[in-house]
Amino acid sequence: MSGLIPQRFVEDLLDRIDLAELIGSRITLKKAGANYKACCPFHDEKTPSFNVRPDKGFYHCFGCGAHGDAISFIREFEGLGFTEAVEELAKRAGLEVPYDKAARQEMQQARSLTDALDFASRFYHSALGSQQGAYARDYLKQRGLDDAIIQQYQIGFAPGTGTALFDAAPKDLKEPLLETKTVSDKYGRPRDLFRNRVMFPIRNTRGKTVAFGGRTLGDDKAKYINSPESDVFHKSREIYGLYEARQAIRQLDKLLVVEGYMDVIALAQNGIHDAVATLGTATNQDSLTALLRQVRHIVFCFDGDQAGFRAADRAMENALELMADGLHLQFLMLPEGEDPDTLIRKEGADAFRQRIEAATPLSRYLFDRQSEGLNLELPEHRGELRARAEPLLNKMPRSTLRDAMWHEMMRLCGGRKPWQERPKGNDFKARGWRGERQSRPTEERIDVKLSKDSTLCLALLEAPEMAAEVKALADSNRQLEQAGRFARWLMEQNISTRKALVAGLATDKQARDRFYNLFDGLEHIPARESILAAARELLSPNEEAARQQRLATLLRNLATLTPEQREELRTLSKGNAD
């Protein structure tokens, strides 16, 4: 519908909007001359690289490249479409969007449908508090939900009588309720679609009700039913819980995608407010696109049974065509027989958050799944892995991630070229297998930014003798919880060498179970020298920073150094090589 809004109106609207005031109402801006600066709301950073130019009417982030005007900002920040963003800004400026007659009628029709569905949501929520909703309230209490979470998600109850909603609806909303099939006239008389069910309103990003999910309280054949599709509800594009997540966390940086309404609500009840659920069939490209409009980091959470793995495989395959640098997808497979609702009540929020942090990156999940049942010591099985993985990688758009995954496939498969590409005849005899081995692609180290906790854990793996220093630092910093636990165990076992560490983990089952998933969330492991250098900087930041600064100064003036300064340079350089 964006083409139905006159361009002249859009330009006039942008001229009227104070960009600094608009952005400043959502994030904290600091004056920098005639401009403003802030930490970018579209990617994680500690040093401000997000710049706002009110005089020019645009913003730009030098970190992630985000760039645009007031409409672009509202679309990205609020997750709105073009038309919705223009309406939001027009309301702010006190203007009315000049749609043509056909477009205006279409929008009025959509509003009448959402008005009717909003009424139904209020009716169901009110019915939950009535005498006839007592059984539904008991059910929700059994599931561990309190009044606050019921209010936040506007959970309701559909009475068992066949026309309770239709009878309560005002005259002007009866027809829209029929049009959305919330009330059916299939048999020639009105009859409510949802009867004797706990009701979960599905709201769009503006908070308008567009559909419902209903969970039976009786012995109906269908445990859950959803609203049929309508002009305002397309189940492949709607995300349950997204509106509530945005209300709870103004600046979402990731979303946890689970499988059901109660999973979303149970997680929110326990303080995990960034959980959402896709609707209808498995996570498809429409729902993935809707998710990626909101965040760049998605964690898929599935039950650990065969059905859960099949759903995860479909989500992975659908995601591959959309993958680009900067997107981060992970997979969290729960223990068999558990779902998020049961597991978080059993083990608590902190343990569940640790599972989320340790979720498997897409690259590792792909190769783990494709290599199931294969023995990669055998050439035939390496060939089978390539036959399975290569078509999946070919779905991905060209990116650094795709290149890195291609290198990983070649490493796992031994890097041999396909049979048809081998040299023929005398050339083959002259070079043999040795020549082919020499043509393997070399693995390239990829620099990745690790958390302080992961850096210190990796450093302990390489140099267990650092345990006392790491423990001392961890004792004063809550963010180094894993490194502190690892260091304390090393000290308790009196382990000070890598050989002793390997032996200790090999013979101590409890320790293996305790630290087995320590590095599961890492895509790449940096070189030993890089890890130890980063750890030294964390353990003695001031000393290391001063040394690095002095070293840089000496190197800049290398040609004019005195003999004493050259000796100092040699000494400082040795510190880099240790």
C-alpha angles and dihedrals in degrees: 000000000000090000089060092064110084113246090225090060091050091051092047090049092052090050090055096049118090099220095199091051092047095049093038089058088063106032134021112266127193123205114247108178109295090343138060133235134201143155105279114262091207100060138021114267140145100201114064112248098152111106128191120201107191092177091057095035098234143097128213134188115208089196105057101008096244107163138165151094133283093288092050091050094050091046093051098038097043097031093236134150122246095263093047091049092051090049091050092052093042090054089050091051094044094245134131118228108242101225118174117253097264093048091047091052090049092052093046089052091051090048092052089054094050090044089056092047091048088053090051090050091053090046093052092045091050091048090056089063094047128092092262090055094062094103091049090050090051090050092052091046089052088054089056099252121146129205094262094058092043088054093045093055093033091230112188146174129245109214117235095238111102101237106027095121096041092049092050096047120101114249095254092055099049094082094049089050088054091046092055090046090237081125116033128211092184093126097043096267132070116269127171113247093214118055129168093355138128104245129221114191114217109216130192124228090277092056094251116140110243102166146344141238117208129199116203121240091193137050098285115154090236110061091193129021129182133207114270116252116275140168089285100036127063106165096204090062103040123090118204113226096013094115091048092047091053091049092051097041112032094192108040114196098175141008128217108214113207132173108247148032094248091050090057093047096043090053091049089049087058096048101267101120101167096075120117137166132221118226133231118003126007119309103294133184093270093055091041090053089050090051094047091052086066105040142002095221122066128175114196113208118197137167111264096239128101092269090052092051091048090052090048091050091053091048090050094049092047090049096052095076090052098046117119136159110289095033116112120195125178136179125221112191112192125215112281112273094024133101128185092264095055097035099052090049090049101046105018136241098287093055091046091051089053088055090052092050090051095048115139117258116239093249093055093042091053095052094041091054096043093049094050110129093012129117104212090197086076119077091217091056092047087055090050091052091053091048089054100041103038096068089051094050090048088062091064121093115242110280143133088264092055091049091050092049090048090054089049091052091050090049093050092045094047094252096262118155120242116276094252092058095057117114113264134223120346092355089062093048092049095050101028120172092321092066091048092052089053089059094061113123111252118237113249121214111238117207111228131178110242129194117255089248094054092044093055093044090053090047090053089051089055098036114020089177087079091068097105093051092046092048091051091052093043092052089063098040123059092197091069096066098132094044090050092052092047093047093048091052091050090051093046090053092043090235115164105155134060091237091055090047093054090047092047094052091044093056101034110072093182091055091047091053090045097052101025095107096037095118102025094113095057120102095193136011114225121226118281093249092053093049094049093045091051091047092050089052091052093047096047106014099164096048093045094046091050091049093050092047092051091046091052091050092052093047092052090056097039096132094056101040120134119230089258091052091048089054089050089051091053091050093049092046090055087060088062092052099049 
